[in-house]
Amino acid sequence: MKLIDFDGLFDEKLTQYMEENKNKYTEKQWEDVIPRLYKKFGDTYVAKVKCTPKEYYAKMTDKELTETLRAHLTEDVPVPEFLCAEIENRGEVETLLPLLQGDDTQTALYAINLIMDDARAFDIYFDILTQNRFDEDIRSDIADIFRLHADEVRERAYEYCQKGVAKQYMLEILSRVKNKEDKIFDTLLSAFLEGEEVPMRAGYLAAYGDERALPHLLKRIEDQTIGFVEFQELKYAIEALGGEYNEPRDFSDDKDYLAVEVASSKAAVSEDNGLKN
């Protein structure tokens, strides 16, 4: 398959255009002009392919589009936005799913960004979450998708959580379930009471929104040995569930608290200098 580097062709035209109009726009204005020129380029006749970039991809079958995308990534040729737009517009998923079967991170990212929350990909998404085939960025992207569809996938997430498989991701998904069930609340509470990843798991209880968690959060926050970060997350969770905790606490020796104070001071100085200028 002969790949067409439309981005390279655009760059050539852009270089010429910028040279001809170098005094016409400021650097800031170029930031707005270039995307408009690129969009216009999509409808510009290109002699090399005897059609416009958009038409070039519109003529392809679904399978050819996916094969072209894979080839661009494999051969390290920039992926034109026109190719991705054509795939997105068709809403075709079946030919994209095999791109998630390998171990190439960049290819998987493109596939996920094109498939997004199409339920036909959910089986493979769960495989990725539970098999750790890709890095955390990809698994987090998938978890974000499942958070938006938590009620649809809650049973599978619950089962994996009970087995201890990809537990943190499953807890995150379950925390966004809107159709409340005791077994899900009990799972989130039990995970919190384990005493691991307390700030994060307190956040899960807050997101789930069941005020039955309040006594457990209040008990934990009263522990004088907890650090600043854990205290803040617990306080947030308590307030999110309609409770309050106002007992004073001294964190002057806590490294996280000191780091926040230093950052706040620098930000204040920077803001003052900005006002003076």
C-alpha angles and dihedrals in degrees: 000000000000109000122213115218097213091167089056091050090049091050090055092052091043092053090053093045093049091050091052093047102032094131096040099077137036120233089258092051091052088062088065097036098053096059089049091051091049091051090049090049089062089068095041120110111246113201092205091067098022093234141054121286090251092051091048092062095036088064092058126094119240090258093049091052092054093045089050091051091050091048092051090054096042094049093040094239112150112263109237117227087229090066093050091044092054092050091048094048092056093051088217114162110160095075091046096054094077088061086069093054097073131065103249109120098201093050091048091050092053091048093050092047089053097042097038112160100351105142091222088075097049095095092055091042090057090048090055093048094048101038099046092222093149137039125276094264092064094043090050090052090053092046088053090055092049092048088063090051098036095135091053095052101029096111093055092043090050093050093050091046091053089053091049092242114149084339099175093053092046091051089050091053094045091051089066096053110123099189096077121222129177092229091058093047090047090051093051093045093047090052090051092050091054086078095229124121087000099173092051095044091047085056090053090055090049091050092049090054103213110145091205085085092065099089090052093048092047092050091051095047091055089065104110093205097065119109131241097264094050091046092052094049092047091049090050092049092049092051092045089058093050099263131112139214119189105162110134117247130190114223097162090124096044113110094212092051091049091050090053091049092051091048091048091050092051091048091051092050091048091050092049091051090049091053091049091052 
